[in-house]
Amino acid sequence: MGITMSPHEYATAFRLLAATARHPENIGQFVEARLLPRLPAHPSLLDVGAGSGRVAERLAKHFGSLTLLEPNPEQIAGLALEKAKVLLQPLERYDSPDRYELVVCSHVLYHVPFSDWGGFIDRLLSLVRPGGSCLIAMAAARGPTYELCRDFVENLLFSEQVVATIQQKGLPHEVIPTMSGFHAKTFEEMYTLCRFFVLEGCFTAAQLAALTEAEARELDARIRVHAERCRGADGEYHLEQDEDLILLPLRSEPLRSIA
């Protein structure tokens, strides 16, 4: 039997993620308050795994040049940012002598094998100019979205594992807790989004394919319960997501590490 998502369901989930996630604003506010005052005029930005480009759009007015890496052309197709250079490739295929005042990597490491995280972070830092920074955004192991996923599987990777990897490498860093989240007008939209998080984040394709018809129905019923809990007083649906911004400065006077 198995269980899958249709192309329409994927499109709905990606639309909600791109349109309603609050992390671009969180990143923008942090960069404006903490990083811009010490950057040179017209700094350069590299956005690794840019997705729909909303983070780059939020930061564009502050940067003289922007380079976006996004291997999925459908994700980045709607971006209209004149001064952005968009490259349809992942970080591991990006070969450039350029270095940047800020390298942003937002919600990408879920798609990188855990065993490769150390090398991936090293590669990010290799693209930062001295005096610049790398900023990684990841969902945290706390809050409603975490509880949704934890109801289906326990061994998930969140920001805490990123911080542990960075600590093992002895890198100076700072962790900034933030609150993001997603919004849907209808139950079916929120159900589709919750289904996306569970099927994509909690199970392998082989595990989903092995489900019996009864197991698939029971799984979907549990997801529906979570989606129903997201209904707000306004009659619409809200799923909050705790996130961490992890700042790695490349400078001589390292920031105090905050675990």
Disulfide bonds with the S-S distance in Angstrom:
none
